[in-house]
Amino acid sequence: MGLTDTIKEINNATSQEKAKTMIFLRRYLDESLKYEYLTTKDPSALWKDLKERYDHQKDVVLPATRDEWNGLRFQDFRKVNDYNSAMFRIVSQLKFCGQKITEEEMLEKKTYSTFHASNLTLQQQYRMRNFKKYSELITCLLVAEKNNELLMKNHQSRPTGSMALPEVNATNYNNYG
């Protein structure tokens, strides 16, 4: 919107630009903060106050997020989508804190190496496919999971070795009696 200069301490913004910035900032403030900063009229002052209040968030979030990253294991999740959501939430928080997570770390350190021991063959097969992107692996895992669910559903609908019942056609007849 071209209003970035209005939040700098020394700026040449017009009163109209400052008013537009204040409207924008207040629209996205939490309700409790709107009342606290109600008397602040200058967008640069409001921005400075908010920055002082929340600039330490990276320092607060980082230790807990690192701990979550260290404890993240594929085998701890029942569904691939649940693992994927947790992975992206943690990676996003680490990126917010200035930590860089590579595709290789997401693939090797957090996914392949944390498969359950009973899936050792699967883990080796996925590793041999040489995925370069985490998203490619997750897509493959999601497809495999859906196929497994379908196989299980079909298996449970009728025991192995039993044949489907033949379809019965009813014939109508008139009983003149």
C-alpha positions as CSV (number, residue, x, y, z in Angstrom):
1,M,0.0,0.0,0.0
2,G,3.1,2.2,0.0
3,L,2.7,3.1,3.7
4,T,5.9,1.5,5.0
5,D,7.7,4.9,5.4
6,T,5.0,6.1,7.8
7,I,6.2,3.7,10.5
8,K,9.8,4.9,10.4
9,E,10.8,7.3,13.2
10,I,11.9,10.0,10.9
11,N,9.6,10.3,7.9
12,N,8.0,12.8,5.5
13,A,4.6,11.1,5.5
14,T,1.5,13.3,5.0
15,S,-1.2,13.4,7.7
16,Q,-3.4,11.5,5.2
17,E,-0.9,8.7,4.8
18,K,-0.4,8.5,8.6
19,A,-4.2,8.3,9.1
20,K,-4.5,5.6,6.5
21,T,-1.7,3.7,8.3
22,M,-3.3,4.0,11.7
23,I,-6.6,2.7,10.3
24,F,-4.7,-0.3,8.8
25,L,-2.8,-1.0,12.0
26,R,-5.8,-0.7,14.3
27,R,-7.8,-3.0,12.1
28,Y,-5.4,-5.9,12.7
29,L,-4.7,-5.2,16.4
30,D,-6.1,-7.5,19.0
31,E,-9.2,-6.1,20.7
32,S,-7.4,-5.8,24.1
33,L,-4.5,-3.8,22.4
34,K,-6.9,-1.5,20.6
35,Y,-7.9,0.1,23.9
36,E,-4.4,0.1,25.3
37,Y,-3.1,2.1,22.3
38,L,-6.2,4.1,21.7
39,T,-4.5,7.4,22.5
40,T,-1.5,6.8,20.2
41,K,-2.0,8.9,17.1
42,D,1.3,8.5,15.3
43,P,1.9,5.2,13.4
44,S,5.6,5.3,14.0
45,A,5.0,5.6,17.8
46,L,2.5,2.7,17.7
47,W,4.8,0.6,15.6
48,K,7.7,1.3,18.0
49,D,5.6,0.4,21.1
50,L,4.4,-2.9,19.5
51,K,7.9,-3.7,18.4
52,E,9.2,-3.2,22.0
53,R,6.3,-5.3,23.3
54,Y,6.7,-8.3,20.9
55,D,10.2,-8.2,19.6
56,H,11.4,-10.8,22.1
57,Q,9.0,-13.4,20.8
58,K,11.7,-15.1,18.8
59,D,13.8,-15.6,22.0
60,V,10.8,-17.0,23.8
61,V,9.6,-19.4,21.1
62,L,13.0,-20.8,20.0
63,P,13.9,-23.1,22.9
64,A,10.5,-24.8,23.0
65,T,10.5,-25.1,19.2
66,R,14.0,-26.6,19.2
67,D,12.8,-29.1,21.8
68,E,9.8,-30.0,19.6
69,W,12.1,-30.4,16.6
70,N,14.4,-32.7,18.5
71,G,11.4,-34.9,19.7
72,L,9.6,-35.0,16.3
73,R,9.4,-38.6,15.1
74,F,7.3,-40.0,12.2
75,Q,6.5,-43.1,14.2
76,D,4.7,-41.0,16.8
77,F,1.8,-40.1,14.5
78,R,-1.0,-42.3,13.3
79,K,-1.7,-40.4,10.1
80,V,0.8,-39.0,7.6
81,N,-1.2,-35.7,7.5
82,D,-0.8,-35.2,11.3
83,Y,3.0,-35.7,11.0
84,N,3.1,-33.3,8.0
85,S,1.1,-30.6,9.9
86,A,3.4,-30.9,12.9
87,M,6.5,-30.8,10.7
88,F,5.4,-27.6,8.9
89,R,4.3,-25.9,12.1
90,I,7.6,-26.6,13.8
91,V,9.6,-25.6,10.6
92,S,7.6,-22.4,10.3
93,Q,8.4,-21.5,13.9
94,L,12.1,-22.2,13.5
95,K,12.2,-20.1,10.3
96,F,10.4,-17.3,12.3
97,C,13.2,-17.6,14.8
98,G,15.9,-17.3,12.1
99,Q,16.8,-21.1,12.0
100,K,17.2,-22.6,8.5
101,I,15.8,-26.1,8.0
102,T,16.9,-27.8,4.8
103,E,15.0,-30.4,2.7
104,E,17.6,-32.9,3.6
105,E,17.0,-32.4,7.3
106,M,13.3,-32.8,6.8
107,L,13.8,-36.0,4.7
108,E,16.7,-37.7,6.4
109,K,16.9,-36.6,10.0
110,K,13.2,-36.2,10.7
111,T,11.4,-38.7,8.5
112,Y,13.4,-41.6,7.2
113,S,15.4,-42.0,10.4
114,T,12.2,-41.9,12.6
115,F,10.2,-44.6,10.9
116,H,9.1,-47.3,13.2
117,A,11.5,-50.3,13.4
118,S,8.8,-52.6,11.9
119,N,8.8,-50.5,8.8
120,L,12.5,-50.8,8.1
121,T,12.0,-52.2,4.6
122,L,9.6,-49.4,3.7
123,Q,12.0,-46.8,5.0
124,Q,14.8,-48.3,2.9
125,Q,12.5,-48.4,-0.2
126,Y,11.5,-44.7,0.3
127,R,15.2,-43.7,0.8
128,M,16.2,-45.5,-2.4
129,R,13.8,-43.4,-4.4
130,N,16.1,-40.5,-3.7
131,F,13.4,-37.8,-3.0
132,K,14.9,-34.4,-3.3
133,K,12.0,-32.6,-1.8
134,Y,10.1,-33.3,1.4
135,S,6.8,-32.6,-0.3
136,E,7.5,-35.4,-2.8
137,L,8.0,-37.9,-0.1
138,I,4.9,-36.8,1.8
139,T,2.8,-37.1,-1.3
140,C,4.0,-40.6,-1.8
141,L,3.3,-41.5,1.8
142,L,-0.2,-40.0,1.7
143,V,-1.0,-42.0,-1.4
144,A,0.3,-45.2,0.2
145,E,-1.7,-44.5,3.4
146,K,-4.9,-44.0,1.4
147,N,-4.3,-47.2,-0.6
148,N,-3.6,-49.1,2.7
149,E,-6.9,-47.8,4.2
150,L,-8.8,-48.9,1.1
151,L,-7.2,-52.4,1.2
152,M,-8.0,-52.7,4.9
153,K,-11.6,-51.6,4.3
154,N,-12.0,-54.1,1.5
155,H,-10.4,-56.9,3.6
156,Q,-12.7,-56.1,6.6
157,S,-15.9,-56.0,4.5
158,R,-15.5,-59.7,3.7
159,P,-13.1,-62.3,5.1
160,T,-10.4,-63.7,2.9
161,G,-11.5,-66.7,0.9
162,S,-15.2,-66.1,1.1
163,M,-17.1,-65.4,-2.1
164,A,-19.6,-62.7,-2.6
165,L,-23.2,-63.9,-2.3
166,P,-24.8,-64.3,-5.7
167,E,-27.2,-61.6,-6.7
168,V,-30.8,-62.8,-6.3
169,N,-33.4,-61.7,-8.8
170,A,-37.0,-62.0,-7.7
171,T,-39.7,-63.0,-10.2
172,N,-43.2,-61.8,-9.9
173,Y,-46.1,-64.2,-10.5
174,N,-49.8,-63.8,-10.2
175,N,-51.6,-66.2,-7.9
176,Y,-55.1,-66.7,-9.2
177,G,-56.8,-68.5,-6.6
